Amino acid sequence: MVADKTIPRKKEGQGSRFAIEPATLRLITTGRTTGLPHTVIVRFVVSEGAYFVIGGGRKSDWFINALASKGGKVSLGDHVQTVECEQFFDKDFVRGLFTQKYGSRIVKEWYSSSQSSSLKLTPTAPPVTRERLRKMLSVQDMD
């Protein structure tokens, strides 16, 4: 799976026009044992200003890291955004959103297991470009 791959999806109220929407995002979490950054590429949906992802729950290392650190970063295209991570228990709601975006076949094949769980990733700051983030980090390193 390639991060930030786009898929055409018809947006509500746009008639026959299609918007290009990313199919995946990069979720960067902190390892609960090592403290090192871990990046995973996952499919996502957006609802009410938050990102929702589905993972293997307590069997997925990245999922456990996100819950343990309670936060991370979402990378979409050239932008990075700090997020708060929490488990989201309404699986049917999230699977419904995934079905609208990716289709029922993908959801059935990848996300129908009783083991799967959802994360809600709530932005805690506006997105910044990767270039701006690099500049901010280099200034901090000089201090």
Buried (B, 14 or more C-beta within 10 A) or exposed (E): EEBBEEBEEEEEEEEEEEEEEBBBBBBBBBBBEEEEEBEBBBBBBBEEEBBBBBBBBEEBBBBBBBBBBEBBBBBBBEBBBBBBBBEBEEBEBBBBBBBEBBEEEEBEEEBEEEEBBBBBBBBEEEBBEEEEBEEEEEEEEEE
